Amino acid sequence: MQNLLNQSAFVLESIPEAVVGIDVHENIIIFNKAAEQLYGKSAAEVIGRRYSDVFHFSRLEDSLLLRTLYAGEELRRKELTWSSFLQKEVYFLCSTSRIFDVQGKLIGAIILLQDLTLQRKYEDSIEQAKLLATVSELAAGTAHEIRNPLTTVKGFLQLMAAKPDRDPDELEWIKLMIQEVDHVNSVISNFLLLSKPKPQEIKVLDLNLLLRDLLPLVTNQCLLMDISLETEIMLQPALVEGDANQIKQVILNLVNNALQAMPDGGKLSLSSRLSPTENFVEIMIKDTGVGIPTENLGKLFMPFFSTKPNGTGLGLTIACRIVRDLGGRIEVTSEINQGTCFVIKLPVIS
């Protein structure tokens, strides 16, 4: 019997799904390793405590497990999206069940949570890649057709601006039109980057050295905007393969976004580290700005999505493509009125 119990405990600790069980008094009796990782709490600190005390549910209906225990509302592989853990959106496949003894007496309830976040991110990245391919085809087919007449328009505007004795008000209007033409040309240039990216000059480079090279520029930007800068860059080299100029473009794009999210000042954190779980080096760009609504996080890298009044919605799309072409990825977490953290992950050369 003891061997059977030991085997059951071993299986419970080995499965990748988070399992939490309670008795009829709401005391936690099961809390496996996957649950520890999910909730950020150890079994030692929660076993024997009331479930509602540990997780602080204000209402019975907020807890799937307690609803299963008291109302018999059992779930079978139901997909859920939560944003309360780890300050980011997490996707789960959830099942709950009541527990009965051999006499049929209710003795507790159990919840099983399978993390689908990585799978969902993979599916989203596939959809994003399809959309990006469609946009790229559109860009390749139309960008030059739009740019050629714009060049003509700008040329005539410049001739009009150069005319002697031009009325000052008219001259201001002409200059404004030239600025707008330049803005459209900038959007077209981004279109062309999507359809036909610049070939990357791949070299082995030290990502930490590259970060330190950018510090004077970032420091000046922070001073101008009354934003404090905190850095924690690794001393040892972090070697990656990539195009230094394009990686700088990605970092500065994210830094500028962070600064713009703090119009009234704040703190920008720029740091690097080796990933504790993967063979990646991570660059973290964190601000204390307005934050990004949860419903927008999944759209950030999609073409033409922008929260800025004059944004083209292509900057993050291009940044994502540059990093992805190097075998890396960009991750983001955010909390309203608390700030946002972008993490650039690139494969490190051993």
N, C-alpha and C positions, 0 to 999 in steps of 0.2 A: 504493500500500500504506500509506504514511504517513497519507494522508488518511483511509483506512478506519479505521486505528488511532485517529486523532484523533476521528473521528465516534463510534467505539465508546466512547471515554473520555468524550466529552460526554454520550452517552446514559446511561452508568453514573452520572455525577454528577448527572444531571437527574431520574432516577426517584425517587419518594418512598419506595420501600422501601429498607431498610438491606441492603447487600450486602457480605459479607466473604468473601474467597477466600484459600486457602492452597495452598502447593505440597506435594510429598510429604515434605518435611522439616519441615512445620508452619510454615514461614515465611509471614507475611502478605504477600500480593501485591496484594490488592484491598481497599480500605476507602473506600467512597464517602461523600459528605457526609451522607446520612441515617444512616449508621453512626456518623459522628462525633457527630451530635446524640444518638443513642441511647446510646452508650457513654460520652459525655463525654470522648473522646480524639480527638486530631487524627491524620490520616493520616500526617503527618510523624513522629510519635512512635511509630507502630506498624508501618509498612511495613518489612519486612525482619526484624522480630523474630519469635520463636517465639510461636505463638498461645497455647500453654499457659502461657508466661511472662507474657504480657500480661494474661491473664484468670484465671490462678491456679486452674485446675481441679485438685482433689485426686485425682480419679479419672477414668479414661478415660470411664466411662459418664455422667459429669456433662456432657460436651460432645457436643452433637448433631453438630457439624461434624467432630470427630475420629472419632466413631463412623461417620460417613459415609465418611471417608477410609480408615480401617483395616478396617472390617467391612462396608462397602457398604450400611449401613442408611440408605437414602434416604427422605426424607419428602416428601409431596405435599400442600401446603396444609393442614397439621395445625394445629388451634387449640391454643395454649399459653397458660398463665397464669404469669407470672414476677413475683416481688416483690423481686428482687435489685437492680434498676436504679432509681435516683432515689428509693429508699426508698418506693415505692408499687407497688400492684398494676398490672401492665401486661399487656394482652392482645395476642397476636400470631397471625398466620397465617404458619406457617413452612414453608419448602421447602428441602431440601438435595439436592445432587447431586454425584457425582464428575465430574471433568474429564479428558477423554482427548485426546491429540493425534491428528493425521490417521492415524498408524500404529496407533492403538488403545492406545497406552501411557498408563497412568495418570500424570497430571501434577499432580493436586491435587483440591481439593474446594471447594465454594462453598455459602454459606447465604444465603437471602433471607428477610427478616423484614418483614412488613407490619403496621404498628401498627393494631390494631382498638380501641384503648382508647376513643377518642371515640365510635365506633359503639356499643360495648358500653354506655358511659355513657348514650347516647341511648336505647338499648333499655331499659335499667334504669329510666330516668326515665319512659318510657312506662308500664312495668309499675307503677311507683310511683304514677303519676297515676291509673291504673285502680283500684289498691287504695285510694287516698285517696278516690276518688269513691264507692266501695262503702262505705267506713267513714263517709263524710259522710252518705250516705243513711240508714245505720243510726242514726247519731247524731241526725239530724233527727227520725226516727220514734220514738225511744225516750227521748231525754234529758228531755223535759218530763214524760213518764209516770213517770219515776223521781224527778225532782226534787220533784214535788208531794207525794207521800207522805213524802219525806224532810223537807220543811218542817214537816209535821205532827209527825213524830217528834221533830225538834229542838225544836219548841215545847213539847211535853210534857216533854221532858228538862229544858228550862230552868225549867219550872214546878216540877218535882221538885227541882231544885237550889236553888230559892228557898225551899223549905219550911223554916220555922224548926226548930231543934233537930235538923237532919238529922245522922245518924251520919257522922263525918268520913270513914270508909272508904267508905261508900256515896256520899258527895259526890265523892270522888276517882274512883270508878267512873263516876258520871254525867258528870263533866267529861271523862273519857276517851272516853265514848261520843259526847259532843258534838263532840270533836275528830275522831273518826272520821267522823261525819256530815259535818263541814266538809270533810274530805279527799275524800269521795265527791262532794260538791258541786263541789269544785275540778276533779275529773276530768270531771264533767258539763259544766262551763264550757268546758273544753278541747274536749270533744266538739262543743259548739255552735260554737266557733271554727272547727273543721274543716268543719262543715256549712254554716255561714253566717258567714264571716269578717267582722270589723268593717270597714266601708268605710274605705279609707285616705284620709287627707287629704293628697293629693299636692301637694307644694310643691317648689320648687327650694331645695336646702339644701347647705351646705358640710359634707361628710362629715368633713373634718379638724377643723372647729370642733366638730361634734357629739362626736367622739372626745375632744377636749380637755375638753368639758363633763362627760364621764363620768369623767375621771381622778381627781378627789377621792374619788368613791365607790369606784372600783377600788383606789385607793391604801390607803384605810382597810381594805378587805377583806383586802388582802395583809398589812398590818401585823398584823391580828388572827390571821392564820394563819401568821405567820413565813415569808412568801414574798416574795422580792425582785421588784421590778417594773422592767422595762426597756421604755422607749418610744422609738419612732422615727417620729414623725408628721410628715408633709410640712408645710412652712411655707406653701407656696402653696395656694390654695383648690382643692378637688376637688368640683366641682358635680355633684350628681345629683338626680334627681326621686324623691321618696319621702315617706313619713310619718315624721317625726322620732321620734315616740314608738314606733312599731312597729320602726323600725331600731334604736333603743336597746334595745328588748326583745330583739331577736335578738342583739345584741352582748353584753348582760349575761347572757343565757342561756348563750352559749358561754364567757364569762369564768367564770361560776359552775361550769360543767362542768370547766373547766381547773383551777380552784382545788380542786375536790373530788378531782381526780386526783392531787393532791399533799398527802396527809394528813400527811406528815412534813416538809413544807417543800419549797422548790424555787425555780424562777424562772419568772415569767410575762412573756412578751414581747408587747407590743401595738404594732403598726406599721401604716403605710399607705404605699401607693405606687401609681403609675400602672403598669398592666400593660405589660410590654415588647412583648407580641405582640398585644394586643387593646385595643379602646377601652373599657377598664374601669378603675375604681379598685378596688384590692384592700385589704381590711383583714385583717391576719394576727394571729391569736390563738394563741400557741404556749406550751406548757407543757413541763416536764421531769418529767412524772409517769409513771404506770405504763404508759401506752401502751394501744393497742387491738389485739387480735388481728386478723390479716389477714382471717380468715374473717368477722369482724363488721363490717368497714368498709363493705361494701355494704348492710348492714342498718340502719345508724345512723338513716336518715331515714324508715324504715318505721314506720307507726303501731304502737304498743304494744311496740316493741322497746326494751329498756332493760337496761343492765348494773348499774343501781343496785338495791339490795334493795327500796327503796320508790318506785322511779321508775314513772311512768305510761307512759313511752314515747311521749309526745305533744309534748314540748317542742321537740325537733329537727324533728319533722314540721311543726309550726306555723311554726318559724323558716324552714324550707325553703320553705314555701308563701308566706310574706311576701316573701322575696327573689325567688322565682320570679315572683310577680305583678308585680314591678318590672323584669322582664326580666333578672334576674341569676341567680346560682347560688352554692351553697356547696360547696367542695371540702375534702377532708380527707386528710391523710397521717399515718401513725403508725408507731412502732417500739416494740416491747415494752421496757419499762424505760428508754427514752430520751425518750419524750414524744410529744405529738400537736400537729399544727398544723392549725387550721381557717382557711380563706380565704374571706371573703365578697367576691364580685365583683358590682359594680353598674355599669351603663352610665354613663359619664361624659359630661356635656354639654360639647361642644366650645366 
